[in-house]
Amino acid sequence: MDLITGIIVVLLTLGGAFFFLVGTLGLIRMPDVYCRMHTTTKCDTLGAGLALLALMVYRGFSIVSIKLLLVIIFIWLTNPTAAHIISKAEYNKDNKRDNDNNEVFL
Amino acid sequence: MSKIAFEAISVFLALLAFVSLYRAYKGPTPADRVVAINVISTKVTVLIGFLAILTNQDAFVDVALIYAMMGFVTTVCVSKYMEKGKLY
């Protein structure tokens, strides 16, 4: 039972490290702001989710794992919102150079 | 076995945060810098969570939660300022 838990924890940790590596590689190598935002959002959601899920499995059912679940839920709620706000700001800033009519107000 | 994996991913996340700092320094537009700072904030949040388990200090998980909230507020404020030139 302990061995199975250890294997699951190591696999989840390796998955989180992989998604963080992919996100950082995209942040460095992608050519555009929107492409970079696309890769980093994947990195935030899946990398942080899998890594903190490994900690939850390692600690078992306790108050600490409930707090870690709270951190995961908060990251999953706020990171798409932050990416949406950044892309909206960049889009409106680009469009104001051409004409003032097609501004996004979402 | 799990402790070794946690120590390895902690060092790995610190290295990746330094690599992301390159984009915050070099980025051509202000939005690039905001994206890079957002990613570094998430990485530091996960790193604080790993340190809480590695050092058996359970209060560090609360620090991770507050750090995630501060990163979100920072991103929203800088984006609003970048778009409008004012915060409200």
N, CA and C atoms of all chains as a GROMACS GRO file, in nm:
protein
  582
    1MET      N    1   0.083  -0.120   0.000
    1MET     CA    2   0.000   0.000   0.000
    1MET      C    3   0.087   0.125   0.000
    2ASP      N    4   0.193   0.122   0.082
    2ASP     CA    5   0.283   0.237   0.087
    2ASP      C    6   0.359   0.253  -0.044
    3LEU      N    7   0.396   0.139  -0.103
    3LEU     CA    8   0.468   0.144  -0.231
    3LEU      C    9   0.381   0.201  -0.342
    4ILE      N   10   0.252   0.161  -0.343
    4ILE     CA   11   0.161   0.211  -0.447
    4ILE      C   12   0.141   0.362  -0.432
    5THR      N   13   0.127   0.409  -0.307
    5THR     CA   14   0.114   0.553  -0.284
    5THR      C   15   0.238   0.628  -0.330
    6GLY      N   16   0.358   0.570  -0.301
    6GLY     CA   17   0.481   0.635  -0.345
    6GLY      C   18   0.492   0.643  -0.495
    7ILE      N   19   0.451   0.536  -0.564
    7ILE     CA   20   0.458   0.537  -0.712
    7ILE      C   21   0.362   0.641  -0.768
    8ILE      N   22   0.241   0.650  -0.711
    8ILE     CA   23   0.144   0.749  -0.760
    8ILE      C   24   0.197   0.890  -0.737
    9VAL      N   25   0.258   0.914  -0.618
    9VAL     CA   26   0.311   1.048  -0.587
    9VAL      C   27   0.422   1.086  -0.684
   10VAL      N   28   0.514   0.991  -0.712
   10VAL     CA   29   0.626   1.023  -0.801
   10VAL      C   30   0.575   1.048  -0.944
   11LEU      N   31   0.474   0.970  -0.987
   11LEU     CA   32   0.421   0.991  -1.122
   11LEU      C   33   0.353   1.128  -1.133
   12LEU      N   34   0.276   1.166  -1.031
   12LEU     CA   35   0.210   1.297  -1.036
   12LEU      C   36   0.313   1.410  -1.034
   13THR      N   37   0.420   1.393  -0.953
   13THR     CA   38   0.524   1.496  -0.947
   13THR      C   39   0.595   1.510  -1.082
   14LEU      N   40   0.623   1.396  -1.146
   14LEU     CA   41   0.688   1.402  -1.277
   14LEU      C   42   0.597   1.467  -1.380
   15GLY      N   43   0.466   1.441  -1.374
   15GLY     CA   44   0.373   1.506  -1.466
   15GLY      C   45   0.371   1.656  -1.446
   16GLY      N   46   0.370   1.702  -1.321
   16GLY     CA   47   0.372   1.845  -1.295
   16GLY      C   48   0.500   1.910  -1.345
   17ALA      N   49   0.614   1.842  -1.323
   17ALA     CA   50   0.743   1.896  -1.370
   17ALA      C   51   0.744   1.905  -1.522
   18PHE      N   52   0.686   1.804  -1.590
   18PHE     CA   53   0.681   1.805  -1.737
   18PHE      C   54   0.601   1.924  -1.788
   19PHE      N   55   0.483   1.948  -1.726
   19PHE     CA   56   0.401   2.059  -1.777
   19PHE      C   57   0.464   2.194  -1.745
   20PHE      N   58   0.534   2.205  -1.630
   20PHE     CA   59   0.605   2.331  -1.602
   20PHE      C   60   0.716   2.353  -1.704
   21LEU      N   61   0.788   2.245  -1.740
   21LEU     CA   62   0.896   2.258  -1.839
   21LEU      C   63   0.841   2.302  -1.974
   22VAL      N   64   0.728   2.241  -2.015
   22VAL     CA   65   0.670   2.276  -2.145
   22VAL      C   66   0.624   2.422  -2.146
   23GLY      N   67   0.562   2.466  -2.035
   23GLY     CA   68   0.515   2.604  -2.029
   23GLY      C   69   0.629   2.704  -2.035
   24THR      N   70   0.739   2.674  -1.964
   24THR     CA   71   0.852   2.768  -1.966
   24THR      C   72   0.919   2.769  -2.103
   25LEU      N   73   0.927   2.651  -2.166
   25LEU     CA   74   0.984   2.644  -2.302
   25LEU      C   75   0.901   2.728  -2.400
   26GLY      N   76   0.767   2.719  -2.387
   26GLY     CA   77   0.682   2.800  -2.474
   26GLY      C   78   0.696   2.947  -2.443
   27LEU      N   79   0.712   2.983  -2.315
   27LEU     CA   80   0.730   3.124  -2.279
   27LEU      C   81   0.856   3.181  -2.340
   28ILE      N   82   0.961   3.099  -2.352
   28ILE     CA   83   1.086   3.149  -2.409
   28ILE      C   84   1.081   3.148  -2.560
   29ARG      N   85   1.024   3.042  -2.622
   29ARG     CA   86   1.043   3.020  -2.765
   29ARG      C   87   0.932   3.074  -2.854
   30MET      N   88   0.810   3.098  -2.799
   30MET     CA   89   0.699   3.137  -2.886
   30MET      C   90   0.717   3.280  -2.940
   31PRO      N   91   0.662   3.308  -3.059
   31PRO     CA   92   0.693   3.436  -3.123
   31PRO      C   93   0.603   3.553  -3.082
   32ASP      N   94   0.486   3.528  -3.021
   32ASP     CA   95   0.387   3.634  -3.006
   32ASP      C   96   0.339   3.638  -2.861
   33VAL      N   97   0.274   3.747  -2.823
   33VAL     CA   98   0.224   3.757  -2.686
   33VAL      C   99   0.112   3.656  -2.662
   34TYR      N  100   0.023   3.642  -2.761
   34TYR     CA  101  -0.092   3.552  -2.744
   34TYR      C  102  -0.047   3.407  -2.741
   35CYS      N  103   0.053   3.370  -2.822
   35CYS     CA  104   0.105   3.233  -2.818
   35CYS      C  105   0.170   3.204  -2.684
   36ARG      N  106   0.247   3.301  -2.633
   36ARG     CA  107   0.310   3.281  -2.502
   36ARG      C  108   0.206   3.263  -2.393
   37MET      N  109   0.098   3.342  -2.402
   37MET     CA  110  -0.009   3.330  -2.302
   37MET      C  111  -0.076   3.194  -2.310
   38HIS      N  112  -0.094   3.142  -2.431
   38HIS     CA  113  -0.153   3.009  -2.450
   38HIS      C  114  -0.072   2.901  -2.378
   39THR      N  115   0.060   2.900  -2.398
   39THR     CA  116   0.140   2.796  -2.332
   39THR      C  117   0.147   2.815  -2.181
   40THR      N  118   0.159   2.939  -2.135
   40THR     CA  119   0.174   2.957  -1.990
   40THR      C  120   0.046   2.926  -1.916
   41THR      N  121  -0.069   2.940  -1.982
   41THR     CA  122  -0.193   2.903  -1.911
   41THR      C  123  -0.201   2.753  -1.891
   42LYS      N  124  -0.157   2.675  -1.992
   42LYS     CA  125  -0.150   2.529  -1.974
   42LYS      C  126  -0.056   2.494  -1.860
   43CYS      N  127   0.060   2.564  -1.857
   43CYS     CA  128   0.160   2.538  -1.752
   43CYS      C  129   0.102   2.563  -1.614
   44ASP      N  130   0.030   2.674  -1.598
   44ASP     CA  131  -0.026   2.707  -1.468
   44ASP      C  132  -0.130   2.604  -1.426
   45THR      N  133  -0.224   2.574  -1.515
   45THR     CA  134  -0.336   2.488  -1.476
   45THR      C  135  -0.290   2.346  -1.447
   46LEU      N  136  -0.230   2.280  -1.549
   46LEU     CA  137  -0.198   2.138  -1.530
   46LEU      C  138  -0.075   2.116  -1.443
   47GLY      N  139   0.028   2.202  -1.459
   47GLY     CA  140   0.148   2.181  -1.378
   47GLY      C  141   0.122   2.201  -1.230
   48ALA      N  142   0.061   2.315  -1.194
   48ALA     CA  143   0.033   2.340  -1.053
   48ALA      C  144  -0.068   2.241  -0.999
   49GLY      N  145  -0.169   2.204  -1.080
   49GLY     CA  146  -0.270   2.109  -1.034
   49GLY      C  147  -0.211   1.974  -1.004
   50LEU      N  148  -0.128   1.919  -1.094
   50LEU     CA  149  -0.070   1.786  -1.072
   50LEU      C  150   0.029   1.787  -0.956
   51ALA      N  151   0.111   1.894  -0.947
   51ALA     CA  152   0.213   1.898  -0.841
   51ALA      C  153   0.148   1.906  -0.703
   52LEU      N  154   0.045   1.991  -0.690
   52LEU     CA  155  -0.020   2.002  -0.559
   52LEU      C  156  -0.104   1.878  -0.528
   53LEU      N  157  -0.155   1.811  -0.634
   53LEU     CA  158  -0.229   1.685  -0.613
   53LEU      C  159  -0.136   1.577  -0.560
   54ALA      N  160  -0.008   1.579  -0.602
   54ALA     CA  161   0.090   1.484  -0.548
   54ALA      C  162   0.108   1.507  -0.398
   55LEU      N  163   0.113   1.636  -0.357
   55LEU     CA  164   0.126   1.665  -0.214
   55LEU      C  165   0.004   1.617  -0.137
   56MET      N  166  -0.116   1.633  -0.199
   56MET     CA  167  -0.238   1.588  -0.132
   56MET      C  168  -0.238   1.437  -0.112
   57VAL      N  169  -0.196   1.362  -0.215
   57VAL     CA  170  -0.191   1.216  -0.204
   57VAL      C  171  -0.088   1.174  -0.100
   58TYR      N  172   0.024   1.251  -0.092
   58TYR     CA  173   0.130   1.215   0.003
   58TYR      C  174   0.085   1.237   0.147
   59ARG      N  175   0.010   1.344   0.173
   59ARG     CA  176  -0.030   1.374   0.310
   59ARG      C  177  -0.150   1.293   0.356
   60GLY      N  178  -0.228   1.236   0.264
   60GLY     CA  179  -0.347   1.165   0.307
   60GLY      C  180  -0.459   1.261   0.339
   61PHE      N  181  -0.562   1.212   0.410
   61PHE     CA  182  -0.677   1.296   0.440
   61PHE      C  183  -0.654   1.371   0.570
   62SER      N  184  -0.623   1.502   0.562
   62SER     CA  185  -0.602   1.583   0.681
   62SER      C  186  -0.641   1.727   0.647
   63ILE      N  187  -0.623   1.816   0.744
   63ILE     CA  188  -0.660   1.956   0.722
   63ILE      C  189  -0.565   2.022   0.623
   64VAL      N  190  -0.439   1.973   0.619
   64VAL     CA  191  -0.341   2.030   0.526
   64VAL      C  192  -0.380   2.000   0.381
   65SER      N  193  -0.431   1.878   0.356
   65SER     CA  194  -0.468   1.846   0.218
   65SER      C  195  -0.592   1.922   0.177
   66ILE      N  196  -0.681   1.954   0.272
   66ILE     CA  197  -0.797   2.037   0.236
   66ILE      C  198  -0.752   2.179   0.200
   67LYS      N  199  -0.650   2.230   0.273
   67LYS     CA  200  -0.596   2.363   0.238
   67LYS      C  201  -0.528   2.359   0.102
   68LEU      N  202  -0.458   2.247   0.072
   68LEU     CA  203  -0.394   2.236  -0.060
   68LEU      C  204  -0.499   2.230  -0.171
   69LEU      N  205  -0.612   2.161  -0.143
   69LEU     CA  206  -0.722   2.160  -0.240
   69LEU      C  207  -0.776   2.300  -0.263
   70LEU      N  208  -0.781   2.380  -0.155
   70LEU     CA  209  -0.825   2.520  -0.166
   70LEU      C  210  -0.730   2.600  -0.255
   71VAL      N  211  -0.598   2.574  -0.240
   71VAL     CA  212  -0.500   2.643  -0.325
   71VAL      C  213  -0.520   2.604  -0.472
   72ILE      N  214  -0.545   2.473  -0.498
   72ILE     CA  215  -0.566   2.428  -0.637
   72ILE      C  216  -0.690   2.494  -0.696
   73ILE      N  217  -0.801   2.497  -0.619
   73ILE     CA  218  -0.924   2.557  -0.670
   73ILE      C  219  -0.903   2.706  -0.697
   74PHE      N  220  -0.829   2.774  -0.609
   74PHE     CA  221  -0.805   2.917  -0.629
   74PHE      C  222  -0.722   2.942  -0.754
   75ILE      N  223  -0.618   2.858  -0.774
   75ILE     CA  224  -0.536   2.875  -0.895
   75ILE      C  225  -0.618   2.848  -1.020
   76TRP      N  226  -0.704   2.745  -1.015
   76TRP     CA  227  -0.786   2.714  -1.133
   76TRP      C  228  -0.890   2.821  -1.160
   77LEU      N  229  -0.934   2.892  -1.058
   77LEU     CA  230  -1.029   3.000  -1.082
   77LEU      C  231  -0.960   3.125  -1.134
   78THR      N  232  -0.842   3.159  -1.080
   78THR     CA  233  -0.786   3.291  -1.108
   78THR      C  234  -0.696   3.295  -1.230
   79ASN      N  235  -0.632   3.183  -1.267
   79ASN     CA  236  -0.537   3.193  -1.378
   79ASN      C  237  -0.604   3.217  -1.513
   80PRO      N  238  -0.718   3.151  -1.548
   80PRO     CA  239  -0.786   3.190  -1.673
   80PRO      C  240  -0.836   3.333  -1.671
   81THR      N  241  -0.880   3.381  -1.554
   81THR     CA  242  -0.924   3.520  -1.544
   81THR      C  243  -0.809   3.616  -1.571
   82ALA      N  244  -0.692   3.587  -1.514
   82ALA     CA  245  -0.577   3.675  -1.534
   82ALA      C  246  -0.534   3.674  -1.680
   83ALA      N  247  -0.534   3.555  -1.744
   83ALA     CA  248  -0.496   3.548  -1.885
   83ALA      C  249  -0.595   3.624  -1.972
   84HIS      N  250  -0.725   3.613  -1.939
   84HIS     CA  251  -0.827   3.688  -2.013
   84HIS      C  252  -0.805   3.838  -2.000
   85ILE      N  253  -0.774   3.887  -1.880
   85ILE     CA  254  -0.756   4.031  -1.858
   85ILE      C  255  -0.632   4.081  -1.931
   86ILE      N  256  -0.522   4.001  -1.928
   86ILE     CA  257  -0.400   4.043  -1.998
   86ILE      C  258  -0.423   4.050  -2.148
   87SER      N  259  -0.492   3.947  -2.206
   87SER     CA  260  -0.512   3.947  -2.351
   87SER      C  261  -0.607   4.058  -2.392
   88LYS      N  262  -0.708   4.089  -2.309
   88LYS     CA  263  -0.800   4.199  -2.340
   88LYS      C  264  -0.726   4.333  -2.340
   89ALA      N  265  -0.636   4.351  -2.241
   89ALA     CA  266  -0.559   4.475  -2.235
   89ALA      C  267  -0.470   4.490  -2.358
   90GLU      N  268  -0.403   4.379  -2.397
   90GLU     CA  269  -0.314   4.385  -2.513
   90GLU      C  270  -0.394   4.412  -2.641
   91TYR      N  271  -0.511   4.348  -2.656
   91TYR     CA  272  -0.593   4.366  -2.777
   91TYR      C  273  -0.644   4.509  -2.787
   92ASN      N  274  -0.693   4.564  -2.678
   92ASN     CA  275  -0.745   4.700  -2.683
   92ASN      C  276  -0.634   4.801  -2.708
   93LYS      N  277  -0.515   4.775  -2.653
   93LYS     CA  278  -0.404   4.866  -2.674
   93LYS      C  279  -0.360   4.865  -2.820
   94ASP      N  280  -0.365   4.745  -2.885
   94ASP     CA  281  -0.328   4.738  -3.026
   94ASP      C  282  -0.431   4.805  -3.114
   95ASN      N  283  -0.559   4.789  -3.080
   95ASN     CA  284  -0.662   4.840  -3.169
   95ASN      C  285  -0.680   4.991  -3.159
   96LYS      N  286  -0.636   5.049  -3.046
   96LYS     CA  287  -0.655   5.193  -3.034
   96LYS      C  288  -0.564   5.269  -3.128
   97ARG      N  289  -0.459   5.202  -3.180
   97ARG     CA  290  -0.374   5.270  -3.276
   97ARG      C  291  -0.445   5.288  -3.410
   98ASP      N  292  -0.534   5.192  -3.446
   98ASP     CA  293  -0.600   5.202  -3.576
   98ASP      C  294  -0.726   5.290  -3.568
   99ASN      N  295  -0.824   5.245  -3.492
   99ASN     CA  296  -0.946   5.325  -3.475
   99ASN      C  297  -1.006   5.294  -3.339
  100ASP      N  298  -1.088   5.382  -3.292
  100ASP     CA  299  -1.138   5.370  -3.155
  100ASP      C  300  -1.270   5.294  -3.145
  101ASN      N  301  -1.319   5.236  -3.256
  101ASN     CA  302  -1.457   5.186  -3.255
  101ASN      C  303  -1.471   5.043  -3.206
  102ASN      N  304  -1.376   4.953  -3.242
  102ASN     CA  305  -1.397   4.812  -3.210
  102ASN      C  306  -1.320   4.774  -3.085
  103GLU      N  307  -1.361   4.827  -2.973
  103GLU     CA  308  -1.298   4.796  -2.844
  103GLU      C  309  -1.377   4.684  -2.777
  104VAL      N  310  -1.308   4.592  -2.708
  104VAL     CA  311  -1.375   4.481  -2.642
  104VAL      C  312  -1.402   4.520  -2.497
  105PHE      N  313  -1.526   4.506  -2.454
  105PHE     CA  314  -1.563   4.549  -2.320
  105PHE      C  315  -1.594   4.434  -2.227
  106LEU      N  316  -1.552   4.311  -2.261
  106LEU     CA  317  -1.589   4.196  -2.179
  106LEU      C  318  -1.523   4.202  -2.043
  107MET      N  319   1.162   0.777  -0.121
  107MET     CA  320   1.143   0.791  -0.265
  107MET      C  321   1.064   0.918  -0.295
  108SER      N  322   0.958   0.943  -0.220
  108SER     CA  323   0.879   1.063  -0.244
  108SER      C  324   0.954   1.189  -0.204
  109LYS      N  325   1.032   1.181  -0.095
  109LYS     CA  326   1.108   1.298  -0.051
  109LYS      C  327   1.209   1.340  -0.156
  110ILE      N  328   1.275   1.241  -0.220
  110ILE     CA  329   1.374   1.273  -0.323
  110ILE      C  330   1.307   1.341  -0.441
  111ALA      N  331   1.188   1.293  -0.479
  111ALA     CA  332   1.115   1.356  -0.589
  111ALA      C  333   1.074   1.498  -0.553
  112PHE      N  334   1.033   1.520  -0.426
  112PHE     CA  335   0.994   1.656  -0.388
  112PHE      C  336   1.113   1.751  -0.389
  113GLU      N  337   1.230   1.703  -0.339
  113GLU     CA  338   1.348   1.789  -0.343
  113GLU      C  339   1.390   1.819  -0.487
  114ALA      N  340   1.380   1.718  -0.574
  114ALA     CA  341   1.420   1.738  -0.714
  114ALA      C  342   1.330   1.840  -0.782
  115ILE      N  343   1.196   1.829  -0.760
  115ILE     CA  344   1.108   1.924  -0.829
  115ILE      C  345   1.120   2.063  -0.767
  116SER      N  346   1.161   2.075  -0.641
  116SER     CA  347   1.182   2.207  -0.583
  116SER      C  348   1.297   2.280  -0.651
  117VAL      N  349   1.410   2.209  -0.668
  117VAL     CA  350   1.525   2.270  -0.736
  117VAL      C  351   1.489   2.302  -0.882
  118PHE      N  352   1.412   2.211  -0.945
  118PHE     CA  353   1.372   2.229  -1.085
  118PHE      C  354   1.284   2.353  -1.101
  119LEU      N  355   1.190   2.372  -1.007
  119LEU     CA  356   1.101   2.489  -1.016
  119LEU      C  357   1.179   2.618  -0.995
  120ALA      N  358   1.278   2.617  -0.905
  120ALA     CA  359   1.358   2.738  -0.885
  120ALA      C  360   1.435   2.772  -1.012
  121LEU      N  361   1.492   2.669  -1.078
  121LEU     CA  362   1.564   2.694  -1.203
  121LEU      C  363   1.470   2.748  -1.311
  122LEU      N  364   1.347   2.690  -1.321
  122LEU     CA  365   1.252   2.736  -1.423
  122LEU      C  366   1.207   2.879  -1.395
  123ALA      N  367   1.199   2.918  -1.268
  123ALA     CA  368   1.162   3.057  -1.237
  123ALA      C  369   1.271   3.152  -1.285
  124PHE      N  370   1.398   3.112  -1.270
  124PHE     CA  371   1.506   3.198  -1.322
  124PHE      C  372   1.502   3.204  -1.474
  125VAL      N  373   1.467   3.092  -1.540
  125VAL     CA  374   1.458   3.093  -1.686
  125VAL      C  375   1.344   3.184  -1.731
  126SER      N  376   1.231   3.183  -1.658
  126SER     CA  377   1.120   3.271  -1.695
  126SER      C  378   1.154   3.418  -1.673
  127LEU      N  379   1.248   3.444  -1.583
  127LEU     CA  380   1.289   3.583  -1.557
  127LEU      C  381   1.354   3.645  -1.680
  128TYR      N  382   1.407   3.559  -1.770
  128TYR     CA  383   1.465   3.611  -1.895
  128TYR      C  384   1.359   3.682  -1.977
  129ARG      N  385   1.237   3.623  -1.984
  129ARG     CA  386   1.131   3.687  -2.064
  129ARG      C  387   1.084   3.816  -1.997
  130ALA      N  388   1.085   3.821  -1.865
  130ALA     CA  389   1.045   3.944  -1.796
  130ALA      C  390   1.147   4.054  -1.820
  131TYR      N  391   1.274   4.016  -1.842
  131TYR     CA  392   1.376   4.117  -1.868
  131TYR      C  393   1.376   4.159  -2.014
  132LYS      N  394   1.360   4.062  -2.105
  132LYS     CA  395   1.381   4.087  -2.247
  132LYS      C  396   1.254   4.132  -2.318
  133GLY      N  397   1.136   4.088  -2.269
  133GLY     CA  398   1.011   4.097  -2.343
  133GLY      C  399   0.986   4.227  -2.415
  134PRO      N  400   0.947   4.222  -2.545
  134PRO     CA  401   0.934   4.348  -2.621
  134PRO      C  402   0.818   4.433  -2.573
  135THR      N  403   0.705   4.372  -2.538
  135THR     CA  404   0.589   4.450  -2.497
  135THR      C  405   0.568   4.437  -2.346
  136PRO      N  406   0.493   4.530  -2.285
  136PRO     CA  407   0.464   4.515  -2.141
  136PRO      C  408   0.382   4.391  -2.109
  137ALA      N  409   0.299   4.343  -2.203
  137ALA     CA  410   0.218   4.223  -2.175
  137ALA      C  411   0.306   4.100  -2.156
  138ASP      N  412   0.420   4.094  -2.226
  138ASP     CA  413   0.514   3.982  -2.207
  138ASP      C  414   0.566   3.979  -2.064
  139ARG      N  415   0.597   4.097  -2.013
  139ARG     CA  416   0.649   4.101  -1.876
  139ARG      C  417   0.542   4.060  -1.776
  140VAL      N  418   0.417   4.102  -1.801
  140VAL     CA  419   0.310   4.065  -1.709
  140VAL      C  420   0.287   3.913  -1.710
  141VAL      N  421   0.292   3.852  -1.830
  141VAL     CA  422   0.274   3.707  -1.840
  141VAL      C  423   0.386   3.634  -1.767
  142ALA      N  424   0.510   3.683  -1.782
  142ALA     CA  425   0.624   3.618  -1.717
  142ALA      C  426   0.613   3.628  -1.564
  143ILE      N  427   0.571   3.745  -1.514
  143ILE     CA  428   0.558   3.762  -1.369
  143ILE      C  429   0.446   3.674  -1.315
  144ASN      N  430   0.338   3.657  -1.394
  144ASN     CA  431   0.228   3.570  -1.352
  144ASN      C  432   0.275   3.425  -1.340
  145VAL      N  433   0.354   3.379  -1.437
  145VAL     CA  434   0.405   3.241  -1.433
  145VAL      C  435   0.500   3.222  -1.315
  146ILE      N  436   0.586   3.321  -1.289
  146ILE     CA  437   0.679   3.310  -1.176
  146ILE      C  438   0.602   3.305  -1.045
  147SER      N  439   0.492   3.380  -1.036
  147SER     CA  440   0.410   3.380  -0.913
  147SER      C  441   0.350   3.241  -0.890
  148THR      N  442   0.300   3.177  -0.996
  148THR     CA  443   0.244   3.042  -0.979
  148THR      C  444   0.350   2.943  -0.937
  149LYS      N  445   0.471   2.955  -0.999
  149LYS     CA  446   0.579   2.862  -0.963
  149LYS      C  447   0.619   2.878  -0.817
  150VAL      N  448   0.627   3.002  -0.769
  150VAL     CA  449   0.666   3.022  -0.630
  150VAL      C  450   0.558   2.970  -0.536
  151THR      N  451   0.430   2.980  -0.578
  151THR     CA  452   0.322   2.924  -0.497
  151THR      C  453   0.338   2.773  -0.479
  152VAL      N  454   0.364   2.701  -0.589
  152VAL     CA  455   0.382   2.556  -0.581
  152VAL      C  456   0.508   2.523  -0.501
  153LEU      N  457   0.612   2.607  -0.515
  153LEU     CA  458   0.738   2.584  -0.442
  153LEU      C  459   0.718   2.597  -0.292
  154ILE      N  460   0.636   2.695  -0.250
  154ILE     CA  461   0.608   2.711  -0.107
  154ILE      C  462   0.530   2.590  -0.056
  155GLY      N  463   0.439   2.537  -0.140
  155GLY     CA  464   0.367   2.416  -0.099
  155GLY      C  465   0.461   2.298  -0.078
  156PHE      N  466   0.558   2.280  -0.169
  156PHE     CA  467   0.654   2.170  -0.152
  156PHE      C  468   0.741   2.191  -0.029
  157LEU      N  469   0.781   2.317  -0.003
  157LEU     CA  470   0.863   2.343   0.116
  157LEU      C  471   0.785   2.315   0.244
  158ALA      N  472   0.654   2.340   0.241
  158ALA     CA  473   0.572   2.312   0.360
  158ALA      C  474   0.572   2.164   0.392
  159ILE      N  475   0.568   2.078   0.289
  159ILE     CA  476   0.568   1.934   0.315
  159ILE      C  477   0.709   1.887   0.352
  160LEU      N  478   0.812   1.944   0.285
  160LEU     CA  479   0.949   1.896   0.310
  160LEU      C  480   0.998   1.932   0.449
  161THR      N  481   0.957   2.050   0.501
  161THR     CA  482   1.007   2.092   0.632
  161THR      C  483   0.908   2.063   0.744
  162ASN      N  484   0.793   1.999   0.715
  162ASN     CA  485   0.691   1.965   0.814
  162ASN      C  486   0.635   2.087   0.886
  163GLN      N  487   0.635   2.202   0.819
  163GLN     CA  488   0.575   2.323   0.874
  163GLN      C  489   0.442   2.344   0.804
  164ASP      N  490   0.331   2.311   0.872
  164ASP     CA  491   0.202   2.315   0.805
  164ASP      C  492   0.151   2.456   0.781
  165ALA      N  493   0.208   2.555   0.852
  165ALA     CA  494   0.160   2.692   0.835
  165ALA      C  495   0.203   2.750   0.701
  166PHE      N  496   0.301   2.687   0.634
  166PHE     CA  497   0.346   2.740   0.505
  166PHE      C  498   0.240   2.725   0.397
  167VAL      N  499   0.144   2.633   0.415
  167VAL     CA  500   0.038   2.618   0.315
  167VAL      C  501  -0.049   2.743   0.311
  168ASP      N  502  -0.072   2.804   0.427
  168ASP     CA  503  -0.146   2.931   0.429
  168ASP      C  504  -0.068   3.040   0.357
  169VAL      N  505   0.065   3.038   0.373
  169VAL     CA  506   0.149   3.135   0.301
  169VAL      C  507   0.133   3.116   0.150
  170ALA      N  508   0.124   2.990   0.105
  170ALA     CA  509   0.106   2.963  -0.038
  170ALA      C  510  -0.027   3.020  -0.087
  171LEU      N  511  -0.133   3.004  -0.008
  171LEU     CA  512  -0.264   3.056  -0.047
  171LEU      C  513  -0.262   3.208  -0.059
  172ILE      N  514  -0.201   3.275   0.039
  172ILE     CA  515  -0.194   3.422   0.035
  172ILE      C  516  -0.107   3.468  -0.081
  173TYR      N  517   0.000   3.391  -0.111
  173TYR     CA  518   0.086   3.430  -0.223
  173TYR      C  519   0.013   3.420  -0.356
  174ALA      N  520  -0.075   3.317  -0.371
  174ALA     CA  521  -0.154   3.305  -0.494
  174ALA      C  522  -0.248   3.424  -0.508
  175MET      N  523  -0.312   3.463  -0.397
  175MET     CA  524  -0.403   3.579  -0.403
  175MET      C  525  -0.328   3.706  -0.440
  176MET      N  526  -0.208   3.727  -0.381
  176MET     CA  527  -0.132   3.848  -0.412
  176MET      C  528  -0.087   3.851  -0.557
  177GLY      N  529  -0.051   3.735  -0.613
  177GLY     CA  530  -0.013   3.731  -0.754
  177GLY      C  531  -0.128   3.767  -0.845
  178PHE      N  532  -0.248   3.719  -0.812
  178PHE     CA  533  -0.366   3.750  -0.894
  178PHE      C  534  -0.397   3.900  -0.890
  179VAL      N  535  -0.393   3.959  -0.770
  179VAL     CA  536  -0.423   4.102  -0.758
  179VAL      C  537  -0.320   4.185  -0.834
  180THR      N  538  -0.191   4.144  -0.826
  180THR     CA  539  -0.085   4.214  -0.898
  180THR      C  540  -0.109   4.210  -1.048
  181THR      N  541  -0.144   4.092  -1.101
  181THR     CA  542  -0.166   4.078  -1.245
  181THR      C  543  -0.283   4.164  -1.291
  182VAL      N  544  -0.394   4.161  -1.215
  182VAL     CA  545  -0.512   4.239  -1.254
  182VAL      C  546  -0.481   4.388  -1.252
  183CYS      N  547  -0.411   4.435  -1.148
  183CYS     CA  548  -0.383   4.579  -1.137
  183CYS      C  549  -0.290   4.626  -1.248
  184VAL      N  550  -0.184   4.549  -1.277
  184VAL     CA  551  -0.090   4.592  -1.380
  184VAL      C  552  -0.156   4.588  -1.517
  185SER      N  553  -0.245   4.490  -1.543
  185SER     CA  554  -0.313   4.484  -1.672
  185SER      C  555  -0.409   4.601  -1.690
  186LYS      N  556  -0.484   4.633  -1.584
  186LYS     CA  557  -0.576   4.747  -1.593
  186LYS      C  558  -0.499   4.877  -1.617
  187TYR      N  559  -0.385   4.891  -1.548
  187TYR     CA  560  -0.306   5.012  -1.566
  187TYR      C  561  -0.247   5.020  -1.706
  188MET      N  562  -0.209   4.900  -1.760
  188MET     CA  563  -0.153   4.895  -1.895
  188MET      C  564  -0.258   4.931  -1.999
  189GLU      N  565  -0.385   4.894  -1.972
  189GLU     CA  566  -0.489   4.917  -2.072
  189GLU      C  567  -0.538   5.062  -2.071
  190LYS      N  568  -0.570   5.112  -1.950
  190LYS     CA  569  -0.638   5.241  -1.943
  190LYS      C  570  -0.547   5.356  -1.902
  191GLY      N  571  -0.435   5.327  -1.836
  191GLY     CA  572  -0.354   5.434  -1.782
  191GLY      C  573  -0.396   5.475  -1.644
  192LYS      N  574  -0.500   5.408  -1.592
  192LYS     CA  575  -0.544   5.430  -1.453
  192LYS      C  576  -0.600   5.299  -1.401
  193LEU      N  577  -0.625   5.292  -1.272
  193LEU     CA  578  -0.658   5.163  -1.212
  193LEU      C  579  -0.807   5.136  -1.205
  194TYR      N  580  -0.895   5.235  -1.221
  194TYR     CA  581  -1.039   5.214  -1.200
  194TYR      C  582  -1.119   5.269  -1.316
   0.00000   0.00000   0.00000
